[in-house]
Amino acid sequence: MDLVFAEATPSGRGGVSVIRLSGPGSRRAAERLAGDLPQPRHAYFRTLRDGREELDQALVLWFEAGSSFTGEEVAELHLHGAPVVARRVGSALAALGARPAEAGEFTRRAFLNGRMDLAEVEGLGDLLEAETDAQRRLALRAAGGELGRKADGWREMLIRAGALVEASVDFADEEVPDEVPDEVFDLLRRLTTDLEQEISGFRAAERLRTGFEVAVIGAPNAGKSSLINRIARREVALVSDIAGTTRDVIELRLDLRGLAVTLLDTAGLRATEDHVEGLGVRRARERAEAADLRLHISPEGHVDSALWRDGDILVRSKSDLIAQGDGLAVSALSGEGIEGLLAELHDRLALCVAGAGIVSHERQAAALRDARDALAGVSDLPPELVAEMIRQAAASLDRLVGRIGAEEYLDVIFTSFCIGK
């Protein structure tokens, strides 16, 4: 592979800027700038020079092939955090034959060199995008190889079952223990149960990873935008006494006690002859229909019956002005009831992720479904077909971790990574 380099820290002024090199010749290129390199995985203070010109004073590290993140020779230059220093060192590396790395190229090389499986790569991508503690924990489990280890265990069960079936076919005229078929089907039943458990937790894990959408709906002037602003503690949405002020969907991203939640401030639901407002109302209904949960905002406790779903929350707004009845009472003016509303919202959403597993991507879930479906009804099949179904299930598990059939996903996955990772 080419020798590539990239700034591994965010561009701009900071305390330290780290430039990472990977590929054949990393050590030689680093030595051209820094002189003799330290022992592997040791940091030494060096003066970087481009010819006779001093570029910077930096910490230099070197990792031998097989012991680095990418699996290749890797050198790191820890520079002072002035953008001009990073640019100047980058120019010097380019003159030595290195090229700038593409987005996700370091991680892609780690995958291609067998340092990570595809599920770990997806977990690392999720970790880089994590906004809440719950997302961080889920991503760390995936990036740490938990799904790959499970897949290896399932594959071993299939190998054992397949070997027993093949033995019963190849040595049909020999003495084959009577318990062989029973052990095969016992293994496949246990495996199918494990797969079903992971598949059933997929939607919850996906929601944990991507976050929830909660639509704030109600009639015009019900207090929706005021509530959003109070929760945000800043003016996110325009507030006015004029009905129909909100015409587009305004989003507020929250970390709700570890859960990623997007509140959707929507247009007031009413019949209107104003074409633009009508478009806003239609969009409000569409987003509310698709949301995971709806907050029905009304001073009088009214709900939109067409949009009401189990788990929705009735919120009585303007509690400082209007006597309250059923539902949670809040005041955007005083803040009364806001914490209670957020606590109730968290508790209801937390129920949705209570059964979350480790599988959080549709690609992963599809591979597990294919493996499960391949094993469905095998007890009614002749041994030759049972062996073929086992091979198909094993191929599906190989796709799960990227051993086969990963090419179609690679560009999509790695281009979502930042430069330098």
VENKANOR-V716583 format. One line per field, one symbol per residue. phi: phi as a letter, one per 20 degrees, with the letter a starting at -180 (. if undefined). A space follows every 10 residues. Layout:
# VENKANOR-V716583
phi=???
This chain:
# VENKANOR-V716583
phi=.fecbafedg fofafccddd dbpgngffff ffedngeffg mddceceecd meefeadbec cccfgncdge ndgcccdeef eegfffffff fffffeoedf fegmffffff ffemebefff ffffffffdf dcffffffff fffenfffff ffffffffff ffffffffef cfeeedgfeg gffgffffff ffffffffff effffffffe nddceecrfg meoffffgff ffmaeedfdb fffnfecded dcecdelnee cdededffea fbefffffff fffffffffe ffaceeeafe neceffdfcg nfceceelff dcfdcfnfdc cffenfnfff fffffgffff ffdfdfdeec dggfffffff ffffefmffe dfgfffffff fffffffffg dnfcmegfef fffffefffn c
